[in-house]
Amino acid sequence: MGRYNETLVSASILAADFGNLESDIKRAEDAGADMIHVDVMDGHFVPNITIGPGVVESIKKFARVPLDVHLMIENTENFIEPFIEAGADIITVHYESCGIENSARIMEHIIKQGIKAAIAFNPNAKHSEIIEALDYILTKNGENSIYMVLLMTVFPGFGGQGFIPESLENVIVTESFREERNETFHIQVDGGIGPDNARDISEAGADIIVAGTAVFRALNIVEAVKAIKGS
């Protein structure tokens, strides 16, 4: 276990029933989900298209927990303001889409707007790339300026994929960096995670688990969330 003793669950609506989205989100919240994870895909950066600011704005009207908006898109800087205005509480940009310098600049802007800023890495990101990017952002924007580091454990684009075991090394490396720098950022992990493997991921250093299929398609959503949290 890393810096945080409690494991949080961010329920990904990618696996929810969009015809009953309000009902599904309320079920996840009632079951103990701590955040709602909103995957935004543009069909360019990833091979799928999902939702835009309008859906976030609608969800914001009834959601009781923070909206965790994960931008898997090109031209990220053009869409920050619309998602802020729509009600995002956390905005995650992708290292692979933005690069180091642009990620730092966009995240600085997000923070100045009073929103929590996060950065995501694909499962094939090299350890040196992760460390270099985090070091650059923290040096430029200030210590504790990163709210969260999202480490993908599948390649982004589609829900329901299987967890990539090798990606766990990125969690371990990021947790070591966090401890060495005495930073407070959360480590979030997304992709192929459920009750069967959540404990191993938490023990490696992750403290926020993104779960879509394991939550919204569980036979017992309350028990599923409890199991992922390890409670």
SVG drawing of the C-alpha trace seen along z (x, -y; Angstrom):
<svg xmlns="http://www.w3.org/2000/svg" viewBox="-33 -31 47 44">
<polyline fill="none" stroke="black" stroke-width="0.4" points="0.0,0.0 1.2,-3.5 0.7,-6.9 -3.0,-6.5 -4.5,-3.8 -7.9,-3.9 -8.6,-2.6 -11.2,-4.7 -13.3,-3.6 -14.0,-5.7 -16.9,-4.1 -16.5,-4.3 -19.7,-5.0 -18.2,-3.5 -19.8,-0.3 -23.1,-1.9 -26.4,-1.8 -26.6,-5.1 -30.4,-4.8 -30.6,-4.7 -27.4,-6.7 -28.9,-8.7 -30.2,-5.5 -26.9,-3.6 -24.8,-6.4 -27.0,-6.7 -26.7,-2.9 -22.9,-3.2 -22.9,-6.1 -25.2,-4.3 -22.9,-1.3 -20.0,-3.4 -18.3,-4.7 -16.2,-7.7 -16.0,-9.3 -17.7,-8.9 -15.1,-8.3 -16.0,-9.8 -14.0,-8.5 -13.9,-11.1 -12.8,-9.6 -12.6,-11.4 -12.0,-8.6 -8.6,-10.0 -6.3,-9.6 -8.1,-6.3 -10.2,-4.2 -13.6,-5.0 -16.0,-7.9 -17.8,-8.4 -19.2,-11.6 -18.6,-15.3 -19.2,-18.2 -22.9,-18.1 -23.1,-14.7 -20.9,-15.9 -23.1,-18.9 -26.1,-16.6 -24.4,-14.3 -23.3,-17.2 -27.0,-18.0 -27.6,-14.8 -24.1,-13.4 -23.3,-13.5 -19.6,-12.6 -16.8,-14.2 -16.7,-13.9 -13.4,-12.4 -13.0,-13.3 -10.4,-11.4 -9.5,-13.1 -8.4,-10.6 -8.4,-13.1 -6.2,-15.1 -6.0,-18.9 -6.6,-18.6 -6.1,-22.3 -9.2,-23.2 -11.5,-21.2 -10.4,-22.2 -12.7,-25.1 -15.8,-23.3 -15.3,-20.5 -14.6,-23.0 -17.8,-24.8 -19.6,-21.5 -18.7,-20.7 -15.6,-18.5 -14.0,-18.2 -10.9,-16.4 -9.5,-16.6 -6.9,-14.1 -4.7,-14.8 -2.7,-12.2 1.1,-12.3 0.9,-10.5 -1.4,-13.1 0.1,-16.3 3.8,-15.6 5.7,-16.9 5.7,-20.6 2.1,-20.9 0.9,-18.6 2.5,-20.9 1.1,-24.1 -2.5,-22.6 -2.4,-21.3 -1.3,-24.7 -4.3,-26.3 -6.6,-23.6 -5.3,-24.4 -5.7,-28.1 -9.4,-27.5 -9.8,-25.8 -10.0,-22.2 -7.8,-19.3 -5.3,-18.3 -4.1,-14.8 -1.9,-13.2 -2.3,-9.7 0.2,-7.3 -0.5,-4.3 0.6,-0.8 3.6,-0.8 5.1,-4.1 8.7,-3.6 9.6,-4.1 12.0,-6.9 9.2,-8.7 6.9,-8.6 9.6,-9.9 10.8,-12.6 7.3,-13.9 6.3,-13.9 9.6,-15.6 9.2,-18.3 5.6,-19.1 6.3,-19.3 9.4,-21.4 7.5,-23.8 4.1,-24.0 5.3,-23.4 5.3,-20.6 1.9,-18.9 0.6,-20.5 -0.3,-17.1 -3.6,-15.8 -3.4,-12.4 -1.3,-10.2 -3.5,-7.8 -1.7,-4.6 -3.5,-2.7 -3.4,1.1 -5.1,1.6 -4.7,-0.4 -7.4,-3.0 -10.3,-2.9 -12.7,-0.2 -14.1,1.1 -14.0,4.7 -10.4,5.4 -8.2,7.8 -5.6,6.4 -2.0,6.2 0.1,7.7 3.3,6.0 1.7,2.6 1.9,3.1 5.5,2.2 4.5,-1.4 2.5,-1.5 5.5,-0.4 7.8,-2.9 5.4,-5.8 4.8,-4.9 8.6,-4.9 8.9,-8.3 6.0,-9.6 7.6,-8.5 11.1,-9.7 9.7,-13.2 7.3,-13.2 4.5,-14.1 0.8,-13.8 -0.6,-12.9 -3.0,-10.0 -2.1,-7.0 -5.1,-5.9 -5.2,-2.7 -7.6,-2.0 -8.3,1.1 -9.3,4.7 -9.6,4.3 -12.1,6.0 -12.4,7.8 -10.0,10.5 -6.9,8.3 -7.7,5.0 -5.8,6.0 -2.5,6.6 -2.8,3.3 -3.5,1.5 -0.6,3.1 1.7,2.0 0.8,-1.6 -2.5,-2.5 -5.1,-4.3 -7.8,-5.0 -9.2,-2.1 -11.2,-2.8 -13.8,0.0 -16.5,0.1 -17.6,3.6 -16.8,4.8 -19.2,2.2 -22.0,1.6 -22.4,5.2 -21.9,6.8 -24.6,9.1 -24.3,7.3 -23.0,3.8 -22.6,3.1 -20.5,6.3 -18.4,5.5 -17.5,2.0 -16.7,3.4 -14.5,6.1 -12.6,3.7 -12.0,1.4 -10.8,4.4 -13.4,3.8"/>
</svg>
